[in-house]
């Protein structure tokens, strides 16, 4: 009865294009993403710890997520590596930060990528419980650890 879920929200801007898609999203376009990261654990009971009573310091969670995800993807163009030729030269001066991934950069695939990026960065006493990646005000993808065990 002492297990607690802790959630931190992040916001970042990102552009992408979906290779072979049969709608407008085949073109380069951007979104204001919101990422919610939920970890689960037991509050620290060691009275000598500076983190007494915390499952995890929100600041520590912020550092991990920013380092693994936000700092890399914010204001970047994300493209499936196979679509590079579809857009001609990806001139860094014009396109800026470009990330080539080995998957179609949908919210669903990006959230799976984010899970892998985060899982090994968390302290051993915590588990990644849930991620929510909001692509628009009305659309989001979710990942739950319990669905993937």
VENGIWO-V565052 format. One record per backbone hydrogen bond with DSSP energy under -1.0 kcal/mol. NH is the residue of the N-H (numbers start at 1). CO is the residue of the C=O. Records with the same first field share a line. If there is no record, write none. Layout:
BEGIN
NH = CO + CO
END
This chain:
BEGIN
4 = 41
6 = 39
8 = 37
10 = 35
12 = 33
14 = 31
15 = 76
16 = 29
18 = 25
21 = 18
26 = 23
27 = 24
29 = 16
31 = 14
33 = 12
34 = 134
35 = 10
36 = 132
37 = 8
38 = 130
39 = 6
40 = 127
41 = 4
44 = 54
49 = 46
52 = 49
53 = 44
54 = 51
61 = 57
62 = 58
63 = 59
64 = 60
65 = 61
66 = 62
67 = 63
68 = 64
69 = 65
70 = 65
71 = 66
73 = 69
74 = 70
75 = 13
76 = 73
77 = 97
78 = 15
79 = 99
81 = 101
83 = 80
84 = 81
86 = 83
87 = 84
91 = 89
95 = 91
96 = 92
99 = 77
101 = 79
106 = 104
110 = 106
111 = 107
112 = 108
113 = 109
114 = 110
115 = 111
116 = 112
117 = 113
118 = 114
119 = 115
121 = 118
126 = 123
127 = 40
129 = 38
130 = 38
131 = 143
132 = 36
133 = 141
134 = 34
135 = 139
136 = 139
141 = 133
143 = 131
145 = 129
147 = 144
148 = 145
END
